[in-house]
Amino acid sequence: MMKPMLFGIAFCAIVAGGCADQQSLTQEELQNQSRVDAVVSGVLFENELDEVTSYNIRKDGFVVIRFAPSVPSEKYNQVVDQLRSDDDVPGLRAEQGGKEICPVNGYR
């Protein structure tokens, strides 16, 4: 009884440790994500799109932003232009309704 339980505990510890290591971020990556998050959330709030838009910031600061289908093209183009012109945002991909609406410019 004791051996299977010890094996199970050891196995879980190894698996959990490996998963935690792959998902952990360095202090620099955390600061970068925080800086980019402040920019993105500020731009969305200023343009009154914070409730109809979601986004994800990758470890390197690259942003994937998803606009609700109800957002007019003028509004999302304005937001995309603002974000792409900000030096804290290294790259951006914008989507609406599951389709890419603004091709990736790549990194500056």
For each residue, the residues with C-beta under 8 A, 3 or more apart:
1: 4 5
2: 5 6
3: 6 7
4: 1 7 8
5: 1 2 8 9
6: 2 3 9 10
7: 3 4 10 11
8: 4 5 11 12
9: 5 6 12 13
10: 6 7 13 14
11: 7 8 14 15
12: 8 9 15 16
13: 9 10 16 17
14: 10 11 17 18
15: 11 12 18 19
16: 12 13 19 20
17: 13 14 20 21
18: 14 15 21 22
19: 15 16 22 23
20: 16 17 23 24
21: 17 18 24
22: 18 19
23: 19 20
24: 20 21
25: 29 30 33 59
26: 29 30
27: 30 31
28: 31 32
29: 25 26 32 33 59 60
30: 25 26 27 33 34
31: 27 28 34 35
32: 28 29 35 36 59 60 61
33: 25 29 30 36 37 57 59 61
34: 30 31 37 38
35: 31 32 38 39 61 88
36: 32 33 39 40 57 61 63 88 89 90
37: 33 34 40 41 57
38: 34 35 41 42
39: 35 36 42 43 83 86 88 89
40: 36 37 43 44 55 57 63 65 83 89
41: 37 38 44 45 50
42: 38 39 45 46
43: 39 40 46 47 79 82 83 86
44: 40 41 47 49 50 53 55 79
45: 41 42 48 50
46: 42 43
47: 43 44 75 78 79 82
48: 45
49: 44 52 53 67 71 75 76 79
50: 41 44 45 53
51:
52: 49 67 68 70 71
53: 44 49 50 65 66 67 68 71 79
54: 65 66
55: 40 44 63 64 65 66
56: 63 64
57: 33 36 37 40 61 62 63
58: 61 62 63 64
59: 25 29 32 33
60: 29 32 90
61: 32 33 35 36 57 58 88 89 90 91
62: 57 58 90 91 92 93 107
63: 36 40 55 56 57 58 83 89 91 92 93
64: 55 56 58 92 93 95
65: 40 53 54 55 79 80 83 92 93 94 95
66: 53 54 55 94 95 96
67: 49 52 53 71 76 79 94 95 96 101
68: 52 53 71 96
69: 96 97
70: 52
71: 49 52 53 67 68 75 76 96
72: 75 76
73: 76 77 101
74: 77 78
75: 47 49 71 72 78 79
76: 49 67 71 72 73 79 80 94 96 101 102
77: 73 74 80 81 102
78: 47 74 75 81 82
79: 43 44 47 49 53 65 67 75 76 82 83 94
80: 65 76 77 83 84 92 94 101 102
81: 77 78 84 85
82: 43 47 78 79 85 86
83: 39 40 43 63 65 79 80 86 89 92
84: 80 81 89 92 105
85: 81 82
86: 39 43 82 83 89
87: 108
88: 35 36 39 61
89: 36 39 40 61 63 83 84 86 92
90: 36 60 61 62 107 108
91: 61 62 63 104 105 106 107 108
92: 62 63 64 65 80 83 84 89 102 104 105
93: 62 63 64 65 100 102 104
94: 65 66 67 76 79 80 100 101 102
95: 64 65 66 67 98 99 100 101
96: 66 67 68 69 71 76 99 101
97: 69
98: 95
99: 95 96
100: 93 94 95 103
101: 67 73 76 80 94 95 96
102: 76 77 80 92 93 94
103: 100
104: 91 92 93
105: 84 91 92 108
106: 91
107: 62 90 91
108: 87 90 91 105
